[in-house]
Amino acid sequence: MNVRKRLISVLAIALVLIALCLFGSSYIGNDSQNLRFSGFHKETIHLWYTDDALTDYLNSKALSFYEANDIRVEPKLVSGLEYLETVNKASVQQDEDAPDVFIVTNDSLEKAYLAGLVTELKDISDVANTSNYSSAAQNAVLYNGKYLGYPFYYETSALLYNRTYLEQIAAEAELANADELIPSSIADILNFADRYSAPENVEYFFRWDVSDILYNYFFIGNYISVGGASGEDKNQINIYNTDAIASLSVYQELNQFFSIDTKETNYDTIMQEFLEGKTIYTIATSDCLRKLEDAKQNGEFAYEYGIANIPDINQELVTKGMSVTNAIVINGYSKKKDIAKCFVEYLAREDGNELYEKTGKLPARIGQEYLNENMSAFANNYAESVPIPKMVETSNFWVELEICFAKVWGGADANAELKTLSEQIKTQLAGETVTEESLETPVVELLPEGEYDEE
């Protein structure tokens, strides 16, 4: 073969390979049969995860992916303790079962990326599409302008209420419908408690876990920032400000109305009280949906319930909840990144309702009809939430914020506690002592005078 023919032959082969690569990376849809292309058959990739609730679902997805593409996926349940350290060790050592793909919470993405354990997504058209993911989901996997993975499922909080009780109260008060009693603010709840008689079994109008920051964060979530929208910008730290002080001061004031003992209550006891019909309103995470449905089927919950947006504090002070997003990422150490990308995109685009039915997890991907309105309500809360930050230097922020809330609930000065917390976090980032200029504590009326009678 002469040189000219050899070059033409090589060029032809190259064009075929390019076409195959373009086809493989640009068309990966729900019809997974279209994922087939030469060179990937009989390959095996490894998927690591930490939550056993995902086991059956991931095994079923691995099987369907194999049947469609002749590519084997081996899921592996790994301890959540020192998870990234375990991933790193297996990856560096090139262990036989080191993960090509793994599932990780968004607050660990900076640490994983800096360790070389996460590959930036080059084709971001799908994950950056607002028809597929809310801004909260996108920000959760965004780091310094790079998308590091696909949002998979999430946890966030919402208002859970006993619909049966609201309908009963509405009927007795001759209201048009029970929806008038779905509160838009905590001030509304206090007004309802003052205006209407609670059903016989009710012990609490409003009760939530004041010891866990996941259920408390909404009080100041709209007014503080640790890392900006995507939680990684060290120049965007705003913890100590008048609105945050005002919101935390109101939080403290609520202790006189609800008297929740942090030593005797937690999320499990709060949920049990709700199941027993002792509570009308509470703040719950999305795990409540499966728990309530199972309880209804077992005859342990005799009521109808509903999910609504987290209430604001009052007309002036707005709330915003926190969310944790679990992302599917491609290991930077993987030698099979192209195959891994195929599976990651396949898994991310699967039916979110099936994910919920098999695992109880709510899908981060939107653009589909939900099985029920409560899933949709949680999705609305998630879309408005603040993703937990990624910064390694502020990884202790949530523990310190939880301590701050506990002190304020117990009577400590909200202004002083926020100032101390802000100084601590800024000092950690600056590497030198930072002192905040003191602010005055604003006067806030939870309710206009005369609208609530404590007696």
C-alpha positions as CSV (number, residue, x, y, z in Angstrom):
1,M,0.0,0.0,0.0
2,N,1.5,3.4,-1.0
3,V,1.7,6.3,1.4
4,R,-1.3,8.1,-0.1
5,K,-3.6,5.1,0.3
6,R,-2.3,4.4,3.8
7,L,-3.1,8.0,4.8
8,I,-6.6,7.7,3.3
9,S,-7.1,4.5,5.2
10,V,-5.9,6.0,8.5
11,L,-8.1,9.0,7.9
12,A,-11.2,6.9,7.3
13,I,-10.6,4.9,10.5
14,A,-10.2,8.1,12.4
15,L,-13.4,9.5,11.1
16,V,-15.3,6.3,12.1
17,L,-13.8,6.5,15.6
18,I,-14.7,10.2,15.9
19,A,-18.3,9.5,14.8
20,L,-18.6,6.7,17.3
21,C,-17.3,8.9,20.1
22,L,-19.6,11.8,19.1
23,F,-22.6,9.4,19.0
24,G,-21.8,7.9,22.4
25,S,-21.3,11.3,24.1
26,S,-24.1,13.3,22.5
27,Y,-27.0,10.9,22.5
28,I,-27.7,9.2,25.8
29,G,-31.4,9.3,26.5
30,N,-34.1,7.2,28.2
31,D,-33.9,4.7,25.4
32,S,-30.8,3.1,26.7
33,Q,-30.6,0.8,23.7
34,N,-29.0,3.8,21.9
35,L,-26.1,3.6,24.3
36,R,-24.6,0.7,22.4
37,F,-21.4,1.4,20.5
38,S,-18.4,-0.7,19.8
39,G,-15.5,-1.0,22.2
40,F,-17.5,-0.9,25.4
41,H,-19.0,-4.4,25.4
42,K,-18.1,-6.8,28.2
43,E,-16.6,-3.9,30.2
44,T,-17.1,-3.6,34.0
45,I,-17.3,-0.4,36.0
46,H,-17.7,0.0,39.8
47,L,-20.3,2.1,41.6
48,W,-19.9,3.0,45.3
49,Y,-22.6,4.4,47.6
50,T,-23.2,4.6,51.4
51,D,-27.0,4.3,51.9
52,D,-28.4,0.8,52.0
53,A,-31.9,2.1,51.0
54,L,-30.5,2.4,47.5
55,T,-29.3,-1.2,47.2
56,D,-32.2,-2.8,45.4
57,Y,-32.7,0.2,43.2
58,L,-29.1,0.4,42.1
59,N,-28.9,-3.3,41.5
60,S,-32.0,-3.1,39.3
61,K,-30.5,-0.2,37.3
62,A,-27.2,-2.0,36.9
63,L,-29.0,-5.0,35.5
64,S,-31.1,-3.0,33.1
65,F,-28.0,-1.1,31.9
66,Y,-26.2,-4.3,31.4
67,E,-29.1,-5.9,29.4
68,A,-29.2,-2.8,27.2
69,N,-25.5,-2.2,26.7
70,D,-23.6,-5.3,27.6
71,I,-21.7,-3.2,30.2
72,R,-21.5,-4.6,33.7
73,V,-22.0,-2.2,36.7
74,E,-21.1,-3.6,40.1
75,P,-22.6,-1.5,42.9
76,K,-20.9,-1.7,46.3
77,L,-22.3,-0.5,49.6
78,V,-19.5,1.2,51.6
79,S,-19.4,2.6,55.1
80,G,-20.2,6.3,55.3
81,L,-17.5,6.8,57.9
82,E,-14.4,8.3,56.3
83,Y,-16.1,7.6,53.0
84,L,-13.9,9.9,50.8
85,E,-10.8,8.6,52.5
86,T,-11.8,5.1,51.6
87,V,-12.6,6.2,48.0
88,N,-9.2,7.9,47.8
89,K,-7.2,5.0,49.2
90,A,-8.8,2.5,46.7
91,S,-8.4,4.9,43.8
92,V,-4.7,5.8,44.5
93,Q,-3.9,2.1,45.0
94,Q,-5.8,1.2,41.8
95,D,-7.7,-1.5,43.7
96,E,-9.6,-3.9,41.5
97,D,-13.0,-2.6,42.8
98,A,-12.0,1.0,43.1
99,P,-15.1,3.2,42.1
100,D,-15.4,4.6,38.6
101,V,-18.6,6.2,39.8
102,F,-19.7,7.1,43.3
103,I,-22.5,8.9,45.1
104,V,-21.5,11.7,47.4
105,T,-23.2,14.6,49.2
106,N,-22.6,18.1,47.8
107,D,-20.9,19.4,50.9
108,S,-18.0,17.0,50.2
109,L,-17.5,18.0,46.5
110,E,-14.7,20.6,47.1
111,K,-12.7,18.1,49.2
112,A,-13.3,15.4,46.6
113,Y,-12.4,17.6,43.7
114,L,-9.2,18.9,45.2
115,A,-8.1,15.3,45.9
116,G,-8.6,14.5,42.3
117,L,-11.5,12.2,43.0
118,V,-14.1,14.1,40.9
119,T,-14.0,14.8,37.1
120,E,-15.5,18.0,35.8
121,L,-18.4,17.4,33.4
122,K,-17.4,18.7,30.0
123,D,-20.8,18.4,28.4
124,I,-23.0,20.3,30.8
125,S,-26.0,21.0,28.5
126,D,-28.2,18.6,30.4
127,V,-27.3,19.4,34.0
128,A,-27.2,23.2,33.3
129,N,-30.7,23.1,31.8
130,T,-33.2,24.7,34.1
131,S,-35.9,22.5,32.7
132,N,-34.1,19.5,34.2
133,Y,-32.8,20.9,37.5
134,S,-33.7,23.8,39.8
135,S,-31.1,26.4,40.6
136,A,-30.7,24.8,44.1
137,A,-29.8,21.5,42.4
138,Q,-27.4,23.1,40.0
139,N,-25.7,25.2,42.7
140,A,-25.3,22.1,44.8
141,V,-22.9,20.5,42.2
142,L,-21.3,23.7,40.9
143,Y,-17.8,24.5,42.1
144,N,-15.8,27.5,40.8
145,G,-17.9,27.5,37.6
146,K,-17.5,23.8,37.0
147,Y,-20.2,21.2,37.2
148,L,-18.8,18.2,39.1
149,G,-21.7,15.8,38.9
150,Y,-25.3,15.1,38.3
151,P,-27.8,15.9,41.1
152,F,-29.4,12.6,42.1
153,Y,-31.6,13.0,45.1
154,Y,-32.0,15.4,48.0
155,E,-33.1,16.0,51.5
156,T,-34.7,19.2,52.7
157,S,-37.4,20.4,55.1
158,A,-41.0,21.5,54.7
159,L,-44.1,22.2,56.7
160,L,-46.0,19.0,57.5
161,Y,-49.6,19.4,58.7
162,N,-52.5,17.3,59.8
163,R,-55.1,17.8,57.1
164,T,-57.8,16.0,59.0
165,Y,-57.5,18.4,61.9
166,L,-57.5,21.5,59.6
167,E,-60.7,20.3,57.9
168,Q,-62.3,19.7,61.3
169,I,-61.3,23.1,62.6
170,A,-62.5,24.8,59.3
171,A,-65.9,23.1,59.5
172,E,-66.4,24.1,63.1
173,A,-65.3,27.7,62.3
174,E,-67.5,27.8,59.2
175,L,-64.5,28.6,57.0
176,A,-64.7,28.2,53.2
177,N,-62.1,25.4,53.2
178,A,-59.2,24.0,55.2
179,D,-56.6,25.7,53.0
180,E,-57.3,28.9,54.8
181,L,-55.5,27.2,57.8
182,I,-52.3,26.3,55.9
183,P,-50.1,29.0,57.4
184,S,-47.8,31.3,55.4
185,S,-46.0,32.4,58.5
186,I,-45.3,31.4,62.1
187,A,-47.3,34.4,63.0
188,D,-50.3,32.8,61.3
189,I,-49.8,29.7,63.5
190,L,-49.9,31.8,66.6
191,N,-53.0,33.5,65.5
192,F,-54.7,30.2,64.7
193,A,-53.8,28.9,68.1
194,D,-55.3,32.0,69.7
195,R,-58.4,32.0,67.5
196,Y,-59.5,28.4,67.1
197,S,-60.0,25.5,69.5
198,A,-57.8,22.5,68.9
199,P,-59.3,19.0,68.4
200,E,-59.5,16.9,71.5
201,N,-56.4,14.8,70.9
202,V,-54.2,17.7,70.1
203,E,-51.5,18.7,72.6
204,Y,-49.4,21.0,70.3
205,F,-50.3,23.4,67.6
206,F,-46.7,23.7,66.4
207,R,-43.8,21.6,67.4
208,W,-40.4,20.9,65.7
209,D,-36.9,19.6,66.5
210,V,-35.2,22.7,67.8
211,S,-32.0,20.7,68.5
212,D,-31.2,19.9,64.8
213,I,-30.0,22.7,62.5
214,L,-31.7,21.0,59.5
215,Y,-35.0,21.9,61.1
216,N,-33.9,25.3,62.4
217,Y,-31.9,26.7,59.6
218,F,-34.9,28.2,57.8
219,F,-35.2,31.0,60.5
220,I,-32.0,32.7,59.2
221,G,-31.4,31.0,55.9
222,N,-32.6,33.9,53.8
223,Y,-30.2,36.4,55.5
224,I,-26.9,34.6,55.9
225,S,-24.4,33.3,53.3
226,V,-21.5,31.0,53.7
227,G,-19.8,30.7,50.3
228,G,-22.4,32.4,48.1
229,A,-25.1,30.6,46.0
230,S,-23.0,27.6,45.3
231,G,-21.3,27.5,48.6
232,E,-17.6,27.7,47.7
233,D,-16.8,31.4,47.4
234,K,-14.6,32.3,50.4
235,N,-15.2,36.0,49.8
236,Q,-18.9,35.7,50.4
237,I,-19.3,35.2,54.1
238,N,-22.3,37.1,55.6
239,I,-23.4,35.8,59.0
240,Y,-23.7,38.8,61.2
241,N,-26.3,41.3,60.0
242,T,-29.4,43.0,61.4
243,D,-31.9,40.7,59.6
244,A,-30.2,37.6,60.9
245,I,-30.1,39.0,64.4
246,A,-33.8,39.9,64.1
247,S,-34.8,36.4,62.9
248,L,-32.7,34.7,65.6
249,S,-34.2,36.9,68.2
250,V,-37.7,35.9,67.1
251,Y,-36.6,32.3,67.2
252,Q,-35.7,32.8,70.9
253,E,-39.1,34.5,71.5
254,L,-40.9,31.4,70.3
255,N,-39.6,29.5,73.3
256,Q,-42.2,31.2,75.5
257,F,-45.0,30.1,73.1
258,F,-44.0,26.5,72.4
259,S,-41.7,25.5,75.3
260,I,-39.9,22.7,73.6
261,D,-37.3,21.0,75.8
262,T,-34.3,20.2,73.6
263,K,-33.2,17.4,76.1
264,E,-36.4,15.5,75.8
265,T,-37.3,15.9,72.2
266,N,-35.7,15.1,68.9
267,Y,-37.0,14.4,65.3
268,D,-38.1,10.9,66.1
269,T,-40.2,11.9,69.1
270,I,-41.6,14.8,67.2
271,M,-42.6,12.5,64.3
272,Q,-44.1,10.0,66.7
273,E,-46.2,12.7,68.3
274,F,-47.5,13.7,64.8
275,L,-48.3,10.0,64.0
276,E,-50.3,9.8,67.2
277,G,-52.3,12.9,66.3
278,K,-50.9,15.1,69.0
279,T,-49.5,17.8,66.7
280,I,-51.1,19.9,64.0
281,Y,-48.0,21.5,62.4
282,T,-44.4,20.5,62.4
283,I,-41.2,20.8,60.3
284,A,-40.2,17.6,58.6
285,T,-37.7,16.2,56.1
286,S,-38.7,14.2,53.0
287,D,-38.2,10.9,54.8
288,C,-41.6,11.6,56.5
289,L,-43.5,10.7,53.3
290,R,-42.5,7.0,53.4
291,K,-42.9,6.9,57.1
292,L,-46.4,8.3,57.0
293,E,-47.5,6.1,54.1
294,D,-46.2,3.0,55.8
295,A,-47.9,4.0,59.1
296,K,-51.2,4.5,57.3
297,Q,-51.0,1.1,55.7
298,N,-50.2,-0.5,59.0
299,G,-53.1,1.2,60.7
300,E,-50.7,3.3,62.9
301,F,-51.7,6.7,61.4
302,A,-55.5,7.5,61.2
303,Y,-55.3,10.9,59.5
304,E,-54.8,12.7,56.2
305,Y,-51.8,14.9,56.0
306,G,-50.3,17.6,53.7
307,I,-47.0,19.2,52.8
308,A,-46.6,23.0,52.3
309,N,-43.9,25.6,52.0
310,I,-41.9,26.4,55.1
311,P,-43.7,29.4,56.7
312,D,-42.1,32.8,56.9
313,I,-41.6,34.3,60.4
314,N,-44.0,37.2,59.8
315,Q,-44.8,39.6,57.0
316,E,-41.3,41.2,57.2
317,L,-39.0,38.3,57.9
318,V,-38.7,35.7,55.2
319,T,-37.4,32.2,55.7
320,K,-35.4,29.8,53.5
321,G,-34.6,26.2,54.2
322,M,-31.4,24.2,53.8
323,S,-30.9,21.2,51.5
324,V,-28.3,18.4,51.0
325,T,-28.0,17.0,47.5
326,N,-26.5,13.6,46.7
327,A,-24.7,13.7,43.5
328,I,-23.5,11.1,41.1
329,V,-19.8,11.8,40.1
330,I,-17.1,10.3,37.9
331,N,-13.9,9.4,39.7
332,G,-10.9,11.3,38.4
333,Y,-8.7,8.2,38.9
334,S,-11.0,6.0,36.7
335,K,-9.5,4.6,33.6
336,K,-13.0,4.1,32.2
337,K,-14.4,7.6,32.3
338,D,-16.2,7.4,29.0
339,I,-18.1,4.3,30.1
340,A,-18.7,5.8,33.5
341,K,-20.1,8.9,31.9
342,C,-22.6,6.7,30.0
343,F,-23.8,5.1,33.2
344,V,-24.0,8.4,35.2
345,E,-26.1,10.0,32.5
346,Y,-28.3,6.9,32.2
347,L,-28.9,6.8,36.0
348,A,-29.5,10.6,36.2
349,R,-32.2,10.4,33.6
350,E,-34.1,7.5,34.9
351,D,-37.7,7.8,36.2
352,G,-37.6,9.7,39.4
353,N,-40.9,8.2,40.6
354,E,-39.3,4.7,40.5
355,L,-36.4,6.1,42.6
356,Y,-38.9,7.3,45.2
357,E,-41.0,4.1,45.1
358,K,-38.0,1.8,45.6
359,T,-35.9,4.0,48.0
360,G,-38.0,6.7,49.5
361,K,-35.6,9.3,48.1
362,L,-36.9,12.3,46.2
363,P,-35.3,12.9,42.7
364,A,-33.4,16.1,42.1
365,R,-34.3,16.0,38.5
366,I,-37.5,17.8,37.6
367,G,-39.6,18.0,34.4
368,Q,-41.9,15.0,35.1
369,E,-45.2,14.3,36.9
370,Y,-44.8,13.3,40.5
371,L,-46.7,10.3,42.0
372,N,-48.4,12.6,44.5
373,E,-48.8,16.3,45.4
374,N,-46.6,15.9,48.5
375,M,-43.6,15.0,46.4
376,S,-44.3,18.1,44.3
377,A,-44.5,20.2,47.5
378,F,-41.1,19.0,48.7
379,A,-39.7,19.7,45.3
380,N,-41.0,23.3,45.6
381,N,-39.2,23.6,49.0
382,Y,-36.1,22.2,47.5
383,A,-36.1,24.6,44.7
384,E,-36.2,27.5,47.2
385,S,-33.5,26.0,49.5
386,V,-29.9,26.9,50.2
387,P,-27.5,24.1,49.4
388,I,-25.2,23.1,52.2
389,P,-21.8,24.8,51.5
390,K,-18.7,22.9,50.1
391,M,-15.8,24.8,51.6
392,V,-13.4,22.5,53.5
393,E,-12.3,25.5,55.8
394,T,-15.9,26.0,57.0
395,S,-16.9,22.3,57.4
396,N,-17.5,22.9,61.1
397,F,-19.9,25.8,60.4
398,W,-23.1,23.6,60.8
399,V,-22.0,22.2,64.2
400,E,-21.2,25.7,65.4
401,L,-24.4,27.1,64.0
402,E,-26.4,24.4,65.8
403,I,-24.6,25.3,69.0
404,C,-25.5,28.9,68.4
405,F,-29.2,28.1,68.0
406,A,-29.1,25.9,71.1
407,K,-27.6,28.7,73.2
408,V,-30.1,31.3,71.9
409,W,-33.1,29.0,72.5
410,G,-31.8,28.6,76.0
411,G,-31.7,32.3,76.6
412,A,-28.3,33.6,75.3
413,D,-28.2,36.9,73.4
414,A,-28.8,36.3,69.7
415,N,-26.8,39.3,68.7
416,A,-23.7,38.3,70.7
417,E,-23.9,34.6,69.6
418,L,-24.1,35.5,65.9
419,K,-21.2,38.0,66.2
420,T,-19.0,35.4,67.8
421,L,-19.9,32.8,65.2
422,S,-19.2,35.2,62.3
423,E,-15.8,36.1,63.8
424,Q,-14.9,32.5,64.3
425,I,-15.7,31.5,60.7
426,K,-14.0,34.6,59.1
427,T,-11.0,34.0,61.3
428,Q,-10.7,30.4,60.0
429,L,-10.8,31.6,56.4
430,A,-8.5,34.6,56.9
431,G,-5.9,32.8,59.0
432,E,-5.9,35.8,61.4
433,T,-8.2,37.3,64.0
434,V,-11.3,39.0,62.5
435,T,-13.4,41.3,64.7
436,E,-16.9,42.3,63.6
437,E,-18.2,45.8,64.3
438,S,-21.1,45.5,66.8
439,L,-24.6,46.0,65.5
440,E,-27.7,47.0,67.4
441,T,-30.4,44.5,67.9
442,P,-33.5,45.5,66.0
443,V,-36.9,45.6,67.7
444,V,-39.2,43.0,66.1
445,E,-42.9,42.4,66.8
446,L,-43.7,38.8,66.0
447,L,-47.3,39.9,66.0
448,P,-48.8,43.3,66.0
449,E,-49.8,44.3,69.5
450,G,-53.1,42.8,70.6
451,E,-53.2,40.0,68.0
452,Y,-52.1,37.3,70.4
453,D,-53.1,36.7,74.0
454,E,-50.8,34.4,75.8
455,E,-53.5,33.5,78.3
